[in-house]
Amino acid sequence: MATSRNGHLLRLPFYLLSLTMIAPFYWMVISVLKPYSELTRQPPSFIPDTPSLTNFYDPAWTPDQVNPGHQQGLFQRYQVDFGFWRFMLNSVFITTTITVGSLLIASLAAYVLTKHRIRGRRVLFLMIIASMMVPWQTTLVPNYVIMRNLDWLDTYQGYIIPALAKAFVLFFLVQFLHSIPDELIQAARVDGAGEWRIWWQIVLPLLRPALAAMSIFIVLWEWNNFLWPLIIVQSDEMANVPVALARLNSYFSGAQHQGAIMAGGLLASIPTIVFFLIFQRYFTRGIVLSGVKG
C-alpha cells in the first residue's frame, strides 16, 4: 500500500501538468455547446445550461433580418463552395500529400546513404544535417520569390513542393536503417532484385515503425502550418484550416462570435487527435528502435 501511495505522489506533478493541457480543450468544447446568450454571460459558466449546436449552424439566423440572440454558425460564415468543409478538404489533401511524399523521398534517400557506397555520402549527409541549423524563417522570402516566379502562388504546388524535403525525417530514417543488416540487402541483390524492388519490397516494410513515428510529426506540423500558407494564399478557396480560422477571428470580434471560432477549432483538432491515437503504438516503437545500432 505504501509503495502504491508513493507512486501516486510521484505522478502527481504529471497529473497537474495534464490538467493544464486538458483545461483549454475543455473550455473550447463547452464554448462550442453554449448558445449565444451563455457566451455573453458574465461571469462565464463552466457547464452549459442549455447545450446546443447552433455555433455550427443556427437555423434561426437569416442574413436579411436581424434576430436578437442568434448569430451565424460556423457553416454559415464562408462564401465558398462547401463552406468550412472546403478548408478541411484542403488541409486533408495537402497534409496527406506532403506526408506521403516526404516519407517516400526521405526513405529513398536514407536507403541510398546507408546501403550504397557512393563517394562523398558522408559529406552529403553532413550538409543535409547542417541545413537543420538554419532557421526556417530565413527561407521565407527566398521561397516566396521562387513561388512567385514559378507562378505557384495560391496553388497546391506552392503548398506541397517546398515542404517535401525534410532533413529531420531523413536523419531519423538513416539512424533507423543502420540497424538493418547489410547482409539482407546483399542477399536480395544476389537473388536478382533491382534497387527499386529492394527499396519497395524490403526497405519500406522494415521502415514501417519509423515511418509511422515520423508521420505523426509531419501530420501535426503540416495540419497546423499557418505562416507559409498565410504568405502564399490569396483567395479563400485555397486557404487551409489555420488560415481560415485566423481570417474568421479577424473578421468577427466579440464574445458572441467566439462560439463559431471555437467550433472551427474543435473540428480542426479532431483529425490530429484521431491520427495520433491510431499511430501511438508505432510512435513509441519507432522512438525505441531508432536508437538500436546494427
N, C-alpha and C positions, 0 to 999 in steps of 0.2 A: 504493500500500500504506500509506504514512504517513497519507494522508487518511482511509482506511478505519479505520485503527487509532485515530486521533484521534476519529473519530466514535463508535466503540465506547466509548472512555473517557468521552466526554461523556455518553453514555447510561447509563453505569454507575450513577449515583445513581438513575435511574429503574428499572433492573433491581433494585437493592436495595430500593427502595420497593415494587415489585411483589411481592417475596418476603414483605414484611410483610403484604400483603393475601392472598397465597395460603396462607401458613402456617396461619392459623386454619381456613381451609376444608379444607386437607389433614388437619388434626388431627380435624376433625369427621367426615370421610369414614372415616378409619381407626378412629375410635371406634365408628362405626356397624358396621363389619365385625368388630370384636373380640367374641368371646364373653364370657360373664360372668367366666370365670377370668382372661382377659387384662385386662379392665377394672380389676380389683382388684390387678393385679401391681405390685410395687414393686422397682426403678424401672420406669416405663412403657416400653413398646416403641413404636418409630416405624414398624414394619411388622408387620401382623397375622401371627401364626404360622399360625393356622387360621381363615381368613376364613369368616364365616357371616352369615346374615341373621336370626338369632334375635332381634336387637334390634327387628325389625319384627314377627315372630311366632315364638314358641317353642312348638312342638307338645308339648314335654316338660313344660311348665308346666301345672299344674292348680290351680284355686282351692281344692280340697278337701284337697289333700295337699301338704306342703312337700317340694320336690325340690331338694336341695342342688346348687348350680351352675346353677340355672335361675331366670330372672326373667320377669315379664310382658313381652311385646313391646309395641311402640307400639300395635298394633291390638287389643291385649287389655286396655287400661287405661281405656277410656272406656265408660261405661254409657249411651250414647245411640245412637239409630238411625244405622247406618252407621259408628259408631266415629269414628276420627280423620278419615275422609273427610267426615264431616258438617261439620267445621270448614273443611276445604279448599273444600267447595262453598259454604259461607257466604262465605268470603273471595273466591272467584271471582265469585260473584253480586254482592256488594257493590262490589268493585273495578271490575268491568265496568260496572255501572250508574252509579257515580259518574263514571268516566272518560268514558263516552259522554255522559252528561247534562251534565256540567260543560263539556265541549268544545262541545257544541251551544249551550248557553246563552251561553258566552263568545264564540263565533264570531258569534252573532246580535247580541249587544251591541256587539262590536267593529265589525261592519258598520254598525250604526246610528250609532255615534260617529264613524266615519271617512268615511262616504259619504252622510250625511244632514246637512243644515244646520239642525239643531234648535237652538233657543235654550237657552243655558246648557250646551251639551255639554262645553265646556272645564272649567267649574266642576264638573260631574258627574264627569268623568274624573279631575280632581284629587282629588275626595273619595274616589273609589274607590282611587286610588293612596295617599292618606293612610291608608286603612284598613290598608295593608300595614305601617305603622309601629306598629300596635297589637299587642303580643304576644298570640298566640292563646290563651295560658294564662289571660289575664284574662277571656276569654269562657266559660270552662268552667262556672262557677257559674250565670251567667245562662242559658246554653244548657241546662244540666241542669234548671233550674226550668221553662223553656219546655217541654222534653220531658216533664217530669212533669205539667204542667198539661194538655198535649195527650194524655196517656196513651200516649206513644210510647216509654216506657222498655221495653227488652227487645224492640224491634221493628225491622224493617228500615227503617221510616221514620226512626227515631231515628238509625240509621247514616247514611242516604243524604241526606236533605233538608238537614241543616246543612252538608254537605260539597260541595254543588253549586256554591255561589258561591265562585269562586277569583279574587281580584284579580290575582295574578301572571299567570295564564293570559290574562286579559283584556288586561293591559298588553302582554304578548308579542304577542298577535294584532293589537292596534291598531298596534304598530310594524310588523308584517309587512304589514298591509293598506295602509299608507302607500305601499308600493312598487308597488301595483296602480293603474294609471292610472284616473282618474275617467271618462275618455272611454269605457272599456269598459263601465262601469255605465250611463252615459248612452245608449250605443248599444243596450243591452238594453232600456232603458225606451222608447226611440223605437220599437223593434220590437214593443212592446206587452207585454213581460214584466212581471208584477207583482213586488212586492218579495219575496214569499216564494219565487217561482220564481228570481229573481236570486240570492237567498241560497243556495238549494239547488243550483241547476244551474251557477252561475258562481263565487260566492264560496267555497263549500266545496271544490270541486275545486282552486281556486287556493291554498287554505289547507292543502292536504294535507301538505306538508313541515312546516309549523309545527304542525299538529295532531298529527302523528306525534311531533315533538320533545316537545311538551307532554305527550303521552300517557305517555311514559316517566317523567317526573317524577310525574305523578298516580298511575300504577300503582304505582311504588315507594313513594310516600308512603302510599297507602291500603292496600296489601298489608301494610305493616309498621306500620300505625297501631295503637297499643296503648292510649294513655291514655284517649282518648274512648270506645272500646269497653269498656274496663275500667270506666268510670264508669256507662255506661247498661246494660251487660249484667248480668243477674241469674241467668239459667239457663245451664246448659252447652249446651243445644241452640242458643242464639243466639250462642255465642262464635265469634270468628274465630280464625285460627291463632295470632297472637301471644298472645291471652288464654288460649287452650287450652294453649300451651306454658308460659306463666307459671304456670298452675294446676298443671300436671304437675310443674313444678320445685318448687312449694311443697308439694305432697302427698307427693312422694318425694324423699328426700335420700340421699346416699351415692354412692360411685363406682360401685356395682353398677347404679344406675339411670341413669347418665349415657348409656349406650348408647341407651336408648329416647328420651331427651331429644334426643340428637344426631340420631337418626333423624328425629324430628319437625322439627328444624331443617334437615336436608338436604332433606326433602320441601318445606318452606316456601320454600327458596331456589331450587329448580329452576325454578318458573314465572317468576320475575323474571329469572333469567339467560337463559332461552329468549326471553322477550319482548324483552329488551334486544338480544340478538344478531339478532333478526329486524328490529328497527326502528333498528339502529345507524346505517345509512346515512342514513335520514331524519332522525335526530337531528343528525348533523353538517351536513347540508344546511340544516336548519331554522335552526341557530345562525348559519350563514354568511349566509343570505338575510334574516334578521331585521334585519341592520344596513344593508340596501340601502334607500335612500330614492328615492322617485319624483320 
